[in-house]
Amino acid sequence: RYLPVIKSGKIFNKNKECILGGDDKVAVAAIIEVLNVIKERNIPTGDIYIIFTISEEIGVLGAKCINLDLIKAKYGFAFDSDGDIGTIVNRAPYQNSIYAHFKGKAAHAGIEPEKGINSIKAASIAISNMKIGRIDKESTCNVGKIEGGIARNIVAENTKLEMEARSLKLSGLDKITREMINALKKSAKMTGAVLNYEIIREYDGFEVTEDAIPVQIAKKAIRKLKLRPKIISSGGGSDVNIFNSKGKIAVNLSAGMENVHTNKEFVKVEQLKKLSDLVLEICKFVIK
């Protein structure tokens, strides 16, 4: 069961087998609260467009499907970064997903292993020749899933890999992806396994300059709350990647959530209040 509670100034899920879901429901809560406040207090603002997307975590699918031609706004803000209120993400990476399939040859592992080609071995050799983790200050690489074999006494015929590469620079992404594919190809040639692979560009990276309108508005709104703006780059993608690629200049702002994607996720009540205040200030600045 979903059991959100407030204790010691924090909102968390009492059921430790579940996440809080603050990523990104804290932003949804703050936005809805601000819309109510604007209506109740008759606060003047410019035109505001609210977009709630689906399936952000599994490939920013909702943002990809939106027809942004229907949105007249030229710039925008997402509230989908962790950490205390005041952080502005103006740069995020390009990402490729790489799916690979090694097809070997099945054989009895005890009677005639010589007749088999072990696809798990082929995948393992490929992985061992990849640079995995943080490649440099702008790039990362990960092997996130491996699936192969059907029984311990059968030389594994099929093994599948799911991997990704990220970089703040397109040239960096291309280099890492190329090295990963080369490792796959070399292993296939060495072991005799048949390799099939697919590269999917999940999203393009973006960089919004500090003099751009959304950055300037965010900085002014943050200072209005007597907080210090902090501009950073991120290693994670978000809907903002898609918005920028579709011509809408946007930045990602911190929403106060912590330990996201874990059952220790929480948000401080104080941060949730500051988030609501920040959203309201941004709405006010739209007409200034």
C-alpha positions as CSV (number, residue, x, y, z in Angstrom):
1,R,0.0,0.0,0.0
2,Y,1.0,3.6,-0.6
3,L,1.4,5.2,2.8
4,P,2.8,8.7,2.6
5,V,3.5,10.3,6.0
6,I,5.0,13.5,7.3
7,K,7.6,13.1,10.1
8,S,10.4,15.3,11.3
9,G,9.7,17.7,8.4
10,K,9.9,15.1,5.7
11,I,7.4,13.4,3.5
12,F,8.1,9.8,2.8
13,N,6.4,6.5,2.1
14,K,5.9,4.5,5.3
15,N,5.7,1.3,3.3
16,K,9.5,0.6,2.7
17,E,8.7,-1.7,-0.2
18,C,7.4,1.3,-2.2
19,I,8.9,4.5,-3.4
20,L,7.3,7.9,-2.5
21,G,6.7,8.9,-6.1
22,G,7.9,12.4,-5.4
23,D,9.7,12.2,-8.7
24,D,7.9,13.9,-10.1
25,K,4.6,14.3,-8.2
26,V,6.1,17.0,-6.0
27,A,6.1,19.2,-9.1
28,V,2.5,18.2,-10.0
29,A,1.4,19.1,-6.5
30,A,3.3,22.5,-6.6
31,I,1.9,23.4,-10.0
32,I,-1.7,22.6,-9.0
33,E,-1.3,24.6,-5.8
34,V,0.0,27.6,-7.6
35,L,-2.9,27.5,-10.1
36,N,-5.3,27.5,-7.2
37,V,-3.5,30.4,-5.6
38,I,-3.4,32.5,-8.8
39,K,-7.2,32.0,-9.2
40,E,-8.1,32.6,-5.6
41,R,-6.0,35.8,-5.3
42,N,-6.6,37.0,-8.8
43,I,-2.9,37.3,-9.4
44,P,-2.1,38.8,-12.9
45,T,0.2,36.6,-15.1
46,G,0.9,36.2,-18.7
47,D,-0.3,33.2,-20.7
48,I,0.7,30.0,-18.9
49,Y,0.7,26.5,-20.5
50,I,0.8,23.5,-18.2
51,I,2.0,20.2,-19.6
52,F,1.8,17.0,-17.6
53,T,3.6,14.2,-19.5
54,I,3.6,10.5,-19.2
55,S,6.3,7.8,-19.4
56,E,9.2,10.2,-18.8
57,E,11.3,7.6,-17.1
58,I,11.1,5.0,-19.9
59,G,12.2,7.2,-22.8
60,V,10.5,10.6,-22.4
61,L,7.7,9.1,-24.5
62,G,5.0,11.6,-23.5
63,A,7.1,14.6,-24.4
64,K,8.0,13.0,-27.7
65,C,4.3,12.7,-28.6
66,I,3.3,16.2,-27.8
67,N,2.5,18.5,-30.7
68,L,4.3,21.6,-29.4
69,D,2.9,23.6,-32.3
70,L,-0.2,23.9,-30.2
71,I,1.8,25.6,-27.4
72,K,2.3,29.3,-28.2
73,A,4.9,29.8,-25.4
74,K,8.5,30.2,-26.7
75,Y,10.2,29.0,-23.6
76,G,9.4,27.0,-20.5
77,F,10.5,25.3,-17.3
78,A,10.4,21.7,-16.0
79,F,10.7,21.0,-12.3
80,D,12.2,17.5,-12.5
81,S,15.7,17.7,-10.9
82,D,16.7,16.5,-7.4
83,G,18.3,18.6,-4.7
84,D,17.4,21.8,-2.9
85,I,15.4,24.5,-4.6
86,G,17.6,27.0,-6.5
87,T,19.4,24.7,-8.9
88,I,19.0,25.4,-12.7
89,V,20.0,22.7,-15.1
90,N,20.9,24.4,-18.4
91,R,22.8,21.5,-20.0
92,A,22.0,17.8,-20.3
93,P,23.4,14.9,-22.4
94,Y,22.6,13.2,-25.7
95,Q,21.7,9.5,-25.1
96,N,21.9,6.4,-27.3
97,S,20.4,3.1,-26.3
98,I,22.2,0.1,-27.8
99,Y,20.5,-3.3,-28.0
100,A,22.7,-6.3,-29.0
101,H,21.9,-10.0,-29.6
102,F,24.6,-12.6,-29.8
103,K,23.4,-15.9,-31.4
104,G,25.6,-18.8,-30.8
105,K,25.1,-22.5,-31.2
106,A,23.4,-24.8,-28.6
107,A,25.0,-28.0,-27.6
108,H,25.1,-30.4,-24.6
109,A,27.4,-28.7,-22.1
110,G,28.7,-32.1,-20.7
111,I,28.7,-34.4,-23.7
112,E,29.8,-32.2,-26.7
113,P,30.5,-28.6,-25.6
114,E,33.0,-28.4,-28.5
115,K,30.0,-28.3,-30.9
116,G,28.5,-25.2,-29.3
117,I,29.2,-21.5,-29.4
118,N,28.5,-19.9,-26.1
119,S,26.7,-16.6,-26.6
120,I,27.0,-15.7,-22.9
121,K,30.8,-15.9,-23.3
122,A,30.6,-13.7,-26.4
123,A,28.7,-11.1,-24.6
124,S,31.0,-11.3,-21.6
125,I,34.1,-10.8,-23.8
126,A,32.5,-7.8,-25.4
127,I,31.6,-6.2,-22.0
128,S,35.0,-6.8,-20.6
129,N,36.5,-4.8,-23.5
130,M,34.1,-1.8,-22.9
131,K,34.8,1.2,-20.8
132,I,31.9,1.3,-18.4
133,G,30.9,3.9,-15.9
134,R,32.1,7.5,-16.0
135,I,34.2,7.8,-19.1
136,D,35.1,11.5,-18.6
137,K,33.5,14.6,-17.0
138,E,31.0,14.8,-19.8
139,S,30.3,11.1,-20.7
140,T,29.0,7.9,-19.2
141,C,28.4,4.3,-20.4
142,N,26.4,1.5,-18.9
143,V,25.5,-2.1,-19.5
144,G,22.1,-2.3,-17.7
145,K,20.7,-5.7,-18.6
146,I,22.0,-9.1,-19.8
147,E,19.7,-12.0,-20.5
148,G,20.9,-15.3,-21.9
149,G,20.7,-19.1,-21.8
150,I,17.9,-21.5,-20.9
151,A,19.5,-24.2,-18.8
152,R,22.8,-24.8,-17.0
153,N,23.6,-27.9,-19.0
154,I,23.1,-26.3,-22.4
155,V,25.7,-24.1,-24.2
156,A,23.8,-20.8,-24.3
157,E,22.6,-20.1,-27.9
158,N,21.1,-16.6,-27.3
159,T,22.2,-13.7,-25.2
160,K,20.8,-10.2,-25.3
161,L,22.3,-7.0,-23.9
162,E,20.7,-3.6,-23.2
163,M,23.2,-0.7,-22.9
164,E,23.4,3.0,-23.1
165,A,25.9,5.8,-23.8
166,R,25.5,9.5,-22.8
167,S,27.6,12.6,-23.4
168,L,27.1,16.3,-23.2
169,K,28.7,16.5,-26.6
170,L,27.5,14.7,-29.7
171,S,31.1,13.9,-30.7
172,G,31.6,12.2,-27.3
173,L,28.4,10.2,-27.7
174,D,29.5,9.0,-31.2
175,K,32.9,8.0,-30.0
176,I,31.6,6.0,-27.0
177,T,28.9,4.3,-29.2
178,R,31.5,3.4,-31.8
179,E,33.8,1.9,-29.2
180,M,30.9,-0.2,-27.8
181,I,29.9,-1.5,-31.2
182,N,33.6,-2.3,-32.1
183,A,33.8,-4.4,-28.8
184,L,30.7,-6.3,-29.8
185,K,31.9,-6.9,-33.4
186,K,35.4,-8.1,-32.2
187,S,33.8,-10.5,-29.7
188,A,31.5,-12.0,-32.4
189,K,34.4,-12.5,-34.7
190,M,36.5,-14.1,-32.0
191,T,33.9,-16.5,-30.8
192,G,32.0,-17.2,-34.0
193,A,28.7,-15.9,-32.7
194,V,26.4,-14.0,-34.9
195,L,25.8,-10.4,-33.8
196,N,22.8,-8.2,-34.4
197,Y,22.5,-4.8,-32.9
198,E,20.4,-1.7,-32.9
199,I,21.3,1.9,-31.9
200,I,18.4,4.2,-30.9
201,R,18.8,7.9,-30.2
202,E,16.6,8.4,-27.2
203,Y,17.0,12.2,-27.2
204,D,19.4,15.0,-28.2
205,G,21.3,17.0,-25.6
206,F,20.8,20.7,-25.0
207,E,22.6,23.7,-23.7
208,V,20.8,26.9,-22.8
209,T,23.0,29.9,-22.4
210,E,22.9,31.8,-19.2
211,D,21.6,35.0,-20.9
212,A,18.6,33.1,-22.3
213,I,15.2,34.2,-21.1
214,P,14.2,31.1,-19.0
215,V,17.5,31.1,-17.2
216,Q,17.2,34.8,-16.4
217,I,13.6,34.4,-15.2
218,A,14.6,31.4,-13.0
219,K,17.5,33.3,-11.5
220,K,15.3,36.3,-10.7
221,A,12.6,34.1,-9.2
222,I,15.1,32.2,-7.1
223,R,16.6,35.4,-5.8
224,K,13.2,36.7,-4.9
225,L,12.9,33.8,-2.5
226,K,16.3,34.9,-1.0
227,L,18.0,31.9,-2.4
228,R,21.2,31.7,-4.4
229,P,20.8,30.4,-8.0
230,K,23.1,27.5,-9.0
231,I,23.6,26.7,-12.6
232,I,24.7,23.1,-13.4
233,S,24.9,20.5,-16.1
234,S,23.3,17.1,-15.6
235,G,24.0,13.6,-16.6
236,G,20.3,12.7,-16.9
237,G,17.8,13.4,-19.6
238,S,14.3,14.8,-19.1
239,D,11.3,16.2,-21.0
240,V,13.4,19.4,-21.4
241,N,15.7,17.6,-23.8
242,I,12.7,17.0,-26.1
243,F,11.3,20.5,-25.6
244,N,14.6,22.1,-26.7
245,S,14.9,19.7,-29.7
246,K,11.4,20.8,-30.8
247,G,12.3,24.5,-30.6
248,K,11.1,25.5,-27.2
249,I,13.8,26.9,-25.0
250,A,13.5,25.3,-21.6
251,V,15.5,24.5,-18.5
252,N,15.1,22.0,-15.7
253,L,14.8,23.2,-12.1
254,S,15.3,21.3,-8.9
255,A,12.1,20.2,-7.2
256,G,13.5,19.4,-3.7
257,M,13.1,15.6,-4.0
258,E,15.9,13.4,-2.6
259,N,17.0,9.7,-3.0
260,V,14.8,9.4,-6.1
261,H,14.3,5.9,-7.6
262,T,14.8,4.3,-4.2
263,N,12.5,3.3,-1.3
264,K,14.3,5.9,0.7
265,E,12.9,8.7,-1.4
266,F,11.7,11.8,0.5
267,V,11.0,15.5,0.1
268,K,11.3,18.0,2.9
269,V,8.1,19.9,3.6
270,E,10.1,23.1,3.6
271,Q,11.4,22.3,0.1
272,L,7.9,21.6,-1.2
273,K,6.8,25.0,0.0
274,K,9.7,26.7,-1.6
275,L,9.0,24.9,-4.8
276,S,5.4,26.2,-4.8
277,D,6.7,29.7,-4.1
278,L,9.2,29.4,-7.0
279,V,6.6,28.3,-9.5
280,L,4.4,31.2,-8.4
281,E,7.2,33.7,-8.8
282,I,8.1,32.4,-12.2
283,C,4.4,32.9,-13.3
284,K,4.5,36.5,-12.0
285,F,7.7,37.2,-13.8
286,V,6.2,36.1,-17.1
287,I,4.5,39.5,-17.5
288,K,7.4,41.6,-16.3
